[in-house]
Amino acid sequence: MYTHLQQQQQHCRIQTAADMRYLHDLNVQISQKRRSVSVSKQMDRDLCNQHFDTFETFWGRPGHGARDGDKINKLKLDNLLYGTPETS
């Protein structure tokens, strides 16, 4: 049979172990959340870079300005937006 002091010590050990498990679980959740946010930000940066790279090719020059006499890139844009014209 346990004495009152031994019961208190055992209760404190159980409580400390539970607290340590709880803190460990919280740390795991924090790490997962940080990793998730980091991956999300990287995906957003990649999509933005892909968007800008794609947009720069529409007119053939950065800044999206149309060149005089350059019909090929304009046709690429027309085909992208409206589809390939059918020839009959």
Buried (B, 14 or more C-beta within 10 A) or exposed (E): EEEEEEEEEEEEEEEEEEEEEEEEEEEEEEEEEEEEEEEEEEEEEEEEEEEEEEEEEBBBEEEEEEEEEEEEBBEBBEEEEEEEEEEE
